[in-house]
Amino acid sequence: MPDRINIAKKVGKESWLGRTLPSLIFHAKAVLPNKSAFVQWKKGEWTPFSTEKFIDVSQEFALGLLAAGLQPGDRVALYLESDVYFCIADMSCLMAGLVDVPIYLTHSADTIRHVLSHADAHAIVTSDAEKLKELAAALGAGTSVHTVVVIDPAAINQRGDLPDAIQVKSFEEICGVGKAQLIQNSDVGREMCDRVEPSDLATIIYTSGTTGLPKGVMLTHENISSNALMAYAGMVGYRSGEGGEVMLSFLPLTHVFARTLYYGALAHGTSIYFSHPDRIVEDLASTHPTILPTVPRVLEKVYARIVARTGAMGGIGGKVARWGLSRAQASKKNDTGIIQKAVDQLVYKKWRAILGGNIRFVISGGAALNAEIAAVFAQAGITILQGYGLTETSPVIAFNRPNANRLGTVGQPLEFVELKIAEDGEIVTRGPHIMAGYFRDAEKTKEVIDEDGWFHTGDIGQLSEDGFLTITDRKKDLFKLSTGKYVTPQLLENAISADPLVDQAVIVGEGHKFASALLFPNIEHVRVLAKTLGLSPNSELDDLIVNEQILKVFEQVVGRANQNVPNWSTVKRFRIVPGELTVENALLTPTLKVKRAVVRKLYADLIHELYQDEYVDDLKDEKL
């Protein structure tokens, strides 16, 4: 086994550019082979795939796809679970010069139909009979799809209502065709890969969007490979190769954040365990990862769980736990003192155990993480590296490094990434990470990429003198009050939802005198609060959220958030809403962003109530 190395240091910065994605796995095979490069939960146990096996199966599948009537440049949709088979299907397409189009499993049949039609997909790779049935509901007459490949062989005869013109083949069958070609000529697989160029289109990712139909973001091999290599080069202290870092991957690989992280891990010979959101707790305990890519919502829930359990503990143990939590929240620092050692052993060690006990880095992306939560985890020895980017930027624009981690920011830009703040406060960027454009939509491409090559992110931010970027809001989320003042909702929303009582906060008030908030509560925490206040925790939620004592506590939560914004943009009124925002009820995008327009429409009557008497005071003061 080779010594652990940092690829960037070994081969130099020049190698970050001009690379195809298959070249990353071939480099790993030559320099950092790993017997457990990919580990899949299968039939009740972890099943490893070596670097070499992954390459062999990917080449077989790639050759089989081409033999099934596909040509380089054709689009292949991936409707798969985010596991090793997604990675194999993806790498096979990349090796064959095919363009893969990942589709979120949470998409509706109408959205799936739109993506398949707009991308002009010729084939689909899917997981099992259930997914096959979902696809049948989205595919109709006139589809460009001629082949569907199913990973689970048991699903091969369960085509359901798929159009007769579509052939259904098993993963094993397609691989068998490719394997036969490799037996005849062992070089045919590598020759196929060598025909792929860094500038070739690798994938089209349809952004989920908070409004309208998704747009197809075209990313090249160099877009993604350079972004992955540059990002990992900034991970000072990263241990490459077998026996080095262990990553637990549970985020959807349909999203570019998880996918680019996977490519970087692949290039470094890192062991990747593929988990599922429903199994995170168990898998953290069994795999003991050192790297955990995640999104803020997961960290917020972990923090909320810690606060709830700490508050519910009795006896000496409860007192110690609350003492440790209060010290973390106050960022008490006694790094060399006996108190710090005691609180670490008695409290913080248990927090780290929730994440498996070996966590070195938590990589957070996809949305803004509240700085207070990041500070609490940091105090407990859990390093969170927050970054920033978009699908259109492959995705990383900036991120906090282990040796340069500033809470409340999203870090410094990657090398080769240009970044500046436009006159109106918008973040713009330029470099090898910028997409090739929106598929079949030149007009929208021109709207976001100007003549000088600057991509306009749509985010508002600030850049410190030493290059740390802070995101303050989405440009399109800013709204104007009737007073002419602008409100930046995310600042307030992040501050309010940092409290464990609030699962989500949505700020409203466009065109009104003041801002208001819809607060979606954490039901578990509301019941704990009720018990603390001497109320019945088992009461109906509708009754609890209108209780004066509980409302008073929520007023304090909103009041603390108001301290961080100008007086004219503070939340003057709020309502606790007995519901939740989820992907399933279509109030969140698959990347967990709030669909503001949908929320406002759904709760229009409630918002109207918040403002029905906003001008009463004006009338009282008016002299008749």
C-alpha positions in Angstrom: 0.0 0.0 0.0 1.5 3.4 -0.9 2.0 6.1 1.7 -0.8 8.5 2.2 -0.2 11.5 0.0 -1.9 14.7 -1.0 -2.5 14.6 -4.8 -2.2 18.3 -5.2 1.3 18.4 -3.6 2.5 15.4 -5.6 1.5 16.4 -9.1 1.2 20.2 -8.8 -1.4 22.8 -9.5 -1.2 22.5 -13.2 -2.8 19.1 -13.1 -6.0 20.5 -11.7 -7.0 21.7 -15.2 -7.5 19.8 -18.4 -8.6 16.5 -16.8 -11.5 14.2 -17.6 -13.4 12.6 -14.8 -12.4 9.0 -15.7 -8.8 10.1 -15.5 -9.3 10.6 -11.7 -10.2 6.9 -11.1 -7.4 5.7 -13.3 -5.0 7.9 -11.3 -6.3 6.5 -8.1 -5.8 2.9 -9.4 -2.2 3.7 -10.2 -1.3 5.6 -7.1 -3.9 5.1 -4.4 -5.6 1.7 -5.0 -8.1 0.9 -2.2 -9.7 -2.5 -1.6 -12.7 -0.7 0.0 -12.9 2.4 -2.2 -16.7 2.0 -2.4 -18.7 0.3 0.3 -22.4 -0.7 -0.3 -24.9 -1.8 2.3 -26.2 -5.0 0.7 -28.2 -7.9 2.2 -27.6 -6.8 5.8 -23.8 -6.1 5.6 -21.3 -3.7 4.2 -20.0 -5.0 0.8 -16.7 -3.4 -0.5 -15.9 -2.6 -4.1 -12.2 -2.1 -4.8 -10.8 0.6 -7.1 -10.0 -2.0 -9.7 -13.4 -3.7 -9.6 -15.1 -0.4 -9.9 -13.1 0.4 -13.1 -13.8 -3.0 -14.5 -17.5 -3.0 -14.0 -17.8 0.7 -15.2 -16.0 -0.2 -18.4 -18.2 -3.2 -19.0 -21.3 -1.2 -18.5 -20.0 1.6 -20.7 -19.2 -0.7 -23.6 -22.6 -2.4 -23.1 -24.5 0.9 -23.3 -22.8 1.8 -26.6 -23.7 -1.6 -27.9 -27.3 -1.0 -26.9 -27.6 1.7 -29.6 -26.3 4.8 -27.8 -23.7 7.2 -29.4 -21.2 9.5 -27.7 -23.1 12.7 -26.8 -26.5 11.0 -26.3 -28.2 11.8 -23.0 -28.8 9.0 -20.5 -31.1 9.7 -17.5 -30.1 8.3 -14.1 -33.1 7.6 -11.8 -31.2 5.8 -9.1 -30.6 5.6 -5.4 -27.5 7.4 -4.3 -25.2 4.4 -3.9 -22.3 2.6 -5.6 -24.6 1.7 -8.6 -25.3 5.4 -9.2 -21.5 5.9 -9.3 -21.0 3.0 -11.7 -23.7 4.2 -14.0 -22.4 7.8 -13.9 -18.7 6.7 -14.5 -19.8 4.4 -17.3 -21.5 7.3 -19.1 -18.5 9.5 -18.6 -16.2 6.8 -20.0 -18.4 6.2 -23.0 -18.7 9.9 -23.8 -22.4 9.8 -23.0 -24.0 12.7 -21.1 -25.8 11.7 -18.0 -28.9 13.4 -16.6 -29.6 12.7 -13.0 -33.2 13.0 -11.9 -34.3 13.6 -8.3 -36.3 10.7 -6.8 -38.6 13.2 -5.3 -39.6 14.8 -8.6 -43.2 14.5 -9.7 -44.2 12.6 -12.8 -44.7 15.9 -14.7 -41.2 17.1 -13.8 -39.6 13.8 -14.8 -41.5 13.9 -18.1 -40.2 17.5 -18.7 -36.6 16.6 -17.9 -36.6 13.5 -20.1 -38.3 15.4 -23.0 -36.2 18.5 -22.7 -32.9 16.6 -22.4 -34.0 14.3 -25.3 -32.8 11.3 -23.3 -32.3 8.1 -25.2 -31.9 5.8 -22.2 -32.6 5.6 -18.5 -30.8 3.6 -15.8 -33.0 2.9 -12.8 -32.8 0.9 -9.5 -35.8 -1.5 -9.2 -39.4 -2.3 -10.0 -40.7 0.5 -7.9 -38.7 3.1 -9.8 -39.6 1.4 -13.1 -43.3 1.9 -12.2 -42.7 5.6 -11.4 -41.0 6.0 -14.8 -43.9 4.3 -16.6 -46.2 7.0 -15.2 -43.9 9.7 -16.7 -43.2 8.2 -20.1 -45.7 8.3 -22.8 -46.0 7.9 -26.5 -43.4 9.8 -28.6 -40.7 9.6 -26.0 -37.1 9.6 -27.2 -36.2 6.9 -24.7 -35.6 3.6 -26.4 -33.8 1.7 -23.6 -34.3 1.3 -19.8 -31.7 -0.5 -17.7 -32.7 -1.9 -14.3 -30.1 -2.6 -11.6 -32.2 -5.2 -9.8 -32.6 -8.3 -12.1 -35.8 -9.2 -10.4 -37.5 -6.1 -12.0 -36.7 -7.1 -15.6 -40.2 -8.6 -16.2 -42.1 -5.8 -14.4 -42.2 -3.2 -17.1 -45.8 -2.3 -16.3 -47.2 0.4 -18.6 -43.9 1.3 -20.3 -44.4 2.0 -24.0 -43.9 -1.1 -26.1 -41.1 0.5 -28.1 -38.9 0.8 -25.0 -36.6 -2.3 -24.4 -36.0 -3.1 -20.8 -32.6 -4.7 -20.0 -30.9 -5.8 -16.8 -27.7 -4.3 -15.5 -26.1 -7.7 -15.7 -27.1 -8.2 -19.3 -25.6 -4.9 -20.4 -22.4 -5.6 -18.4 -22.2 -9.0 -20.0 -22.1 -7.5 -23.5 -19.2 -5.2 -22.5 -17.3 -7.9 -20.7 -17.4 -10.1 -23.8 -15.8 -7.2 -25.7 -13.0 -6.8 -23.1 -12.3 -10.5 -23.3 -11.7 -10.2 -27.0 -9.6 -7.0 -26.6 -8.5 -5.9 -23.2 -7.5 -2.5 -24.4 -10.9 -1.5 -25.8 -12.1 0.0 -22.5 -9.1 2.3 -22.1 -9.2 3.3 -25.7 -12.9 4.3 -25.3 -11.9 6.4 -22.3 -9.0 8.1 -24.1 -11.4 9.5 -26.7 -13.1 11.7 -24.1 -11.9 15.3 -23.9 -11.8 17.6 -20.9 -14.0 20.0 -22.8 -16.7 17.4 -23.5 -20.0 17.7 -21.9 -20.2 15.4 -18.8 -23.6 15.9 -17.4 -26.8 18.0 -17.5 -28.1 18.7 -14.1 -31.6 20.1 -13.9 -31.7 22.7 -11.1 -34.7 22.2 -8.8 -35.6 25.9 -8.7 -38.0 27.6 -6.3 -40.2 28.7 -9.2 -41.0 27.5 -12.7 -39.6 24.4 -14.6 -36.0 23.3 -13.9 -33.2 24.5 -16.2 -30.6 22.1 -17.5 -27.1 23.1 -16.3 -24.4 21.8 -18.7 -21.1 20.9 -17.0 -18.0 19.7 -18.7 -15.5 17.2 -17.5 -13.0 20.0 -16.7 -15.7 22.0 -14.9 -16.2 19.3 -12.3 -12.8 17.6 -12.2 -10.9 20.9 -11.7 -13.4 22.0 -9.0 -13.1 18.7 -7.1 -9.2 18.7 -7.3 -9.0 22.4 -6.2 -11.4 21.9 -3.3 -9.6 18.9 -2.0 -6.2 20.6 -2.3 -7.5 23.1 0.3 -8.2 20.3 2.8 -5.0 20.7 4.7 -4.2 17.5 6.6 -6.4 15.3 4.4 -5.1 11.7 4.5 -5.4 10.1 1.1 -5.5 6.4 0.2 -6.5 3.2 2.0 -6.4 3.6 5.7 -6.8 7.3 5.4 -10.1 9.3 5.5 -13.5 7.5 5.6 -16.5 9.3 4.1 -20.1 8.6 4.9 -22.2 9.7 1.9 -26.0 10.1 2.4 -26.7 13.2 0.3 -28.4 12.7 -3.1 -25.8 12.2 -5.8 -28.3 13.9 -8.2 -27.1 17.1 -6.5 -23.7 18.5 -7.7 -22.5 19.2 -4.1 -22.5 15.5 -3.2 -21.3 14.4 -6.6 -18.3 16.7 -6.8 -17.3 15.6 -3.3 -17.5 12.0 -4.4 -15.2 12.7 -7.4 -12.7 14.3 -5.1 -12.8 11.4 -2.7 -12.5 9.0 -5.7 -9.3 10.8 -6.8 -7.8 10.5 -3.4 -8.5 6.8 -3.0 -10.8 7.5 0.0 -13.2 4.9 1.3 -16.8 6.0 0.7 -19.7 4.3 2.6 -23.0 4.9 1.0 -25.8 5.5 3.5 -29.4 6.8 3.3 -31.1 9.5 5.3 -33.2 6.9 7.1 -30.0 5.1 8.3 -27.7 7.9 9.2 -27.7 7.3 13.0 -26.9 3.5 12.6 -24.4 4.0 9.9 -22.5 6.7 11.7 -22.1 4.2 14.6 -21.0 1.3 12.4 -18.7 3.1 10.0 -17.1 5.7 12.3 -16.4 8.2 9.4 -13.8 10.9 9.5 -15.5 13.0 6.8 -19.2 13.8 6.8 -20.7 15.9 3.9 -24.0 17.3 5.0 -26.5 20.2 4.7 -27.4 22.7 7.5 -30.8 21.2 8.1 -29.2 17.9 9.3 -26.8 19.8 11.6 -29.7 21.9 12.9 -31.6 18.8 13.8 -28.6 17.2 15.5 -28.2 20.4 17.6 -31.9 20.5 18.4 -31.8 16.8 19.5 -28.8 17.6 21.8 -30.6 20.5 23.3 -33.8 18.5 23.8 -32.1 15.5 25.4 -30.0 17.8 27.6 -33.0 19.6 28.9 -34.9 16.4 29.6 -32.0 14.7 31.5 -32.4 14.5 35.3 -30.0 14.1 38.2 -26.3 14.9 38.3 -25.9 13.7 34.7 -28.5 16.3 33.5 -26.8 19.1 35.4 -23.4 18.2 33.9 -24.9 18.0 30.4 -26.6 21.4 30.8 -23.3 22.9 32.2 -21.4 21.6 29.1 -24.1 22.9 26.7 -24.1 26.3 28.3 -20.4 26.6 28.1 -20.5 25.6 24.4 -23.2 28.2 23.7 -21.2 30.9 25.5 -18.0 29.7 23.7 -16.1 29.3 27.0 -12.5 28.5 26.2 -10.2 26.9 28.6 -8.2 24.8 26.2 -5.3 24.1 28.6 -7.3 24.0 31.8 -8.8 21.1 33.8 -12.3 22.5 33.3 -12.1 22.1 29.5 -10.7 18.6 29.8 -13.5 17.7 32.2 -16.3 19.1 30.1 -14.8 17.5 27.0 -14.8 14.0 28.6 -18.1 14.3 30.3 -20.2 16.1 27.6 -18.5 16.9 24.3 -17.2 13.4 23.8 -20.8 12.1 23.8 -21.7 14.7 21.2 -18.9 13.5 19.0 -20.1 9.9 19.5 -23.4 10.8 17.9 -21.3 11.4 14.7 -19.4 8.1 15.1 -16.6 9.3 17.3 -13.9 9.8 14.7 -15.2 12.9 12.8 -12.4 15.2 11.7 -14.3 17.4 9.3 -18.0 18.0 8.7 -18.4 19.6 5.2 -21.6 21.7 5.1 -23.1 23.1 1.8 -26.3 23.7 0.0 -27.5 26.5 2.2 -26.4 28.9 5.0 -25.5 27.4 8.4 -26.2 29.6 11.5 -22.9 30.8 12.9 -24.1 30.1 16.5 -24.6 26.4 15.8 -21.3 26.2 14.0 -19.6 27.8 17.1 -21.2 25.4 19.5 -20.0 22.4 17.5 -16.5 23.9 17.2 -16.3 24.3 20.9 -17.1 20.6 21.2 -14.3 19.7 18.8 -16.5 19.1 15.8 -15.0 21.2 12.9 -17.5 22.3 10.4 -16.2 23.6 7.1 -18.9 25.6 5.4 -18.7 26.4 1.7 -20.6 28.1 -1.1 -21.5 27.5 -4.6 -24.2 26.7 -7.2 -24.9 24.0 -9.7 -23.8 26.4 -12.4 -20.4 26.7 -10.7 -19.6 23.0 -10.5 -20.3 23.9 -7.5 -17.6 25.2 -5.2 -16.8 28.9 -5.4 -15.4 29.3 -1.9 -15.1 27.3 1.3 -13.5 27.4 4.8 -10.3 25.4 5.0 -9.2 23.5 8.1 -6.4 26.0 8.7 -8.5 29.1 7.7 -12.0 28.6 9.1 -13.9 31.7 9.9 -17.3 31.2 11.5 -20.2 33.1 9.8 -18.5 33.1 6.4 -18.3 30.6 3.6 -14.6 30.9 3.4 -12.2 32.0 0.7 -12.4 31.3 -3.1 -10.6 28.4 -4.7 -7.5 28.9 -6.7 -8.2 29.8 -10.3 -11.6 31.1 -9.2 -12.2 34.8 -9.6 -14.7 36.4 -7.3 -15.9 40.0 -6.8 -18.9 41.9 -5.5 -20.8 43.9 -8.1 -22.0 47.5 -7.5 -25.4 46.2 -6.4 -23.9 43.8 -3.9 -24.3 40.7 -6.1 -21.6 38.0 -6.0 -20.1 37.4 -9.4 -17.5 34.8 -10.4 -15.4 33.7 -13.3 -13.1 30.7 -14.0 -12.9 27.1 -15.0 -15.8 26.2 -12.8 -18.4 28.1 -14.7 -21.0 26.0 -16.6 -21.1 25.7 -20.4 -24.6 27.2 -20.3 -28.2 26.1 -19.9 -29.1 23.3 -22.2 -31.2 24.6 -25.2 -31.7 28.0 -23.6 -29.3 30.6 -24.9 -31.4 33.5 -23.6 -31.3 32.4 -20.0 -27.6 31.7 -20.3 -27.0 35.3 -21.5 -29.0 36.5 -18.5 -26.5 35.0 -16.0 -23.2 35.0 -17.9 -22.1 38.4 -19.2 -19.9 39.3 -22.1 -16.8 39.2 -20.0 -17.5 35.7 -18.7 -18.7 36.7 -15.2 -21.4 34.5 -13.8 -24.0 36.4 -11.8 -24.9 34.2 -8.8 -28.1 36.0 -7.7 -26.7 36.1 -4.2 -25.9 39.2 -2.2 -22.7 39.1 -0.2 -19.7 40.9 1.3 -16.0 40.2 0.9 -13.5 40.9 3.6 -10.1 42.4 2.9 -8.5 39.0 3.4 -10.9 37.3 1.0 -13.5 35.7 3.3 -17.0 35.7 1.7 -20.2 36.3 3.7 -23.6 35.6 2.1 -26.3 38.0 3.3 -29.3 37.0 1.1 -30.6 36.0 -2.3 -31.0 38.9 -4.6 -34.5 37.8 -5.7 -35.5 37.1 -2.1 -35.0 40.8 -1.1 -38.3 42.6 -0.7 -39.4 46.1 -0.3 -41.7 47.4 2.4 -44.2 50.1 1.7 -41.8 52.5 3.5 -39.3 52.0 0.7 -36.9 50.0 2.9 -35.6 46.6 1.8 -35.7 43.5 4.0 -33.1 40.7 3.7 -35.2 37.7 5.0 -32.4 35.1 5.3 -30.6 37.0 8.1 -33.8 36.9 10.2 -34.8 33.4 9.2 -31.4 31.9 10.1 -31.4 33.7 13.4 -34.9 32.6 14.3 -34.5 29.0 13.1 -31.3 28.7 15.1 -33.5 28.2 18.2 -34.5 24.6 18.7 -38.1 25.6 19.1 -38.3 26.7 15.4 -37.9 24.2 12.6 -38.3 26.8 9.8 -39.0 30.5 9.6 -40.3 32.3 6.6 -40.3 36.2 6.6 -43.1 37.9 4.7 -44.2 41.5 4.3 -43.5 42.7 0.8 -45.5 46.0 0.2 -46.5 46.3 3.8 -45.3 48.6 6.6 -43.3 46.0 8.5 -42.0 42.4 8.3 -43.7 39.5 9.8 -42.8 35.8 10.2 -44.4 32.4 9.8 -42.8 30.1 12.3 -43.0 26.3 11.7 -42.3 24.8 15.1 -40.2 21.8 16.2 -43.1 19.8 17.7 -40.9 17.7 20.0 -39.3 20.9 21.5 -42.7 22.6 21.9 -43.9 19.6 24.0 -40.7 19.7 26.1 -41.3 23.4 26.6 -44.9 22.8 27.6 -43.8 20.3 30.2 -41.2 22.8 31.6 -44.0 25.4 31.9 -46.3 23.1 33.8 -48.6 22.5 30.8 -49.7 19.1 29.5 -47.1 18.1 26.8 -49.7 15.8 25.2 -52.2 18.5 24.5 -53.2 19.1 20.9 -50.5 21.1 19.0 -53.2 23.6 17.9 -53.8 24.4 21.6 -50.2 24.6 22.6 -49.2 27.1 19.9 -51.8 29.6 21.1 -51.0 29.3 24.8 -49.9 32.6 26.2 -46.9 31.1 28.1 -45.6 29.4 25.0 -46.2 32.5 22.8 -44.2 34.5 25.3 -41.2 32.2 24.8 -41.5 32.5 21.0 -41.7 36.3 21.4 -38.3 36.1 23.1 -36.9 34.0 20.3 -38.0 36.6 17.7 -36.8 39.4 19.9 -33.3 38.0 20.0 -33.3 37.7 16.2 -34.5 41.2 15.9 -31.4 42.5 17.7 -29.2 41.7 14.7 -31.1 43.7 12.1 -32.0 47.4 11.6 -35.1 48.5 13.4 -37.1 49.1 10.3 -36.6 45.5 9.1 -37.4 43.7 12.4 -40.2 41.2 12.7 -43.2 43.0 14.3 -45.7 40.1 14.2 -45.6 36.4 13.8 -47.8 33.3 13.7 -46.9 29.8 14.8 -48.0 27.5 12.0 -49.0 23.9 12.9 -47.3 22.4 9.8 -43.9 21.8 8.3 -42.0 22.5 5.1 -40.8 19.4 3.3 -39.8 18.2 -0.1 -42.8 15.8 -0.1 -45.4 18.6 0.4 -43.6 20.7 -2.3 -42.8 23.6 0.0 -39.0 22.8 -0.2 -36.9 22.1 -3.2 -34.9 18.8 -3.3 -31.9 20.9 -2.1 -34.0 22.1 0.9 -34.6 25.7 -0.2 -37.9 27.3 0.7 -40.3 27.8 -2.2 -41.4 31.2 -1.0 -44.0 31.9 -3.6 -45.7 28.5 -2.8 -45.6 29.1 0.9 -47.0 32.6 0.5 -49.9 31.3 -1.7 -50.7 28.4 0.7 -50.8 30.6 3.7 -52.2 33.7 2.1 -55.2 33.9 4.5 -52.9 33.7 7.5 -50.6 36.4 6.1 -53.7 38.6 5.4 -54.6 38.2 9.1 -51.2 39.5 10.1 -51.7 42.7 8.2 -55.4 43.3 8.3 -55.1 46.2 10.8 -51.6 47.5 10.0 -52.9 51.0 9.3 -55.2 51.3 12.3 -52.6 53.4 14.2 -52.3 55.7 11.2 -56.1 56.3 11.3 -56.0 57.0 15.0 -53.4 59.7 14.6 -55.1 61.3 11.6 -56.8 64.6 12.4 -60.3 64.8 10.9 
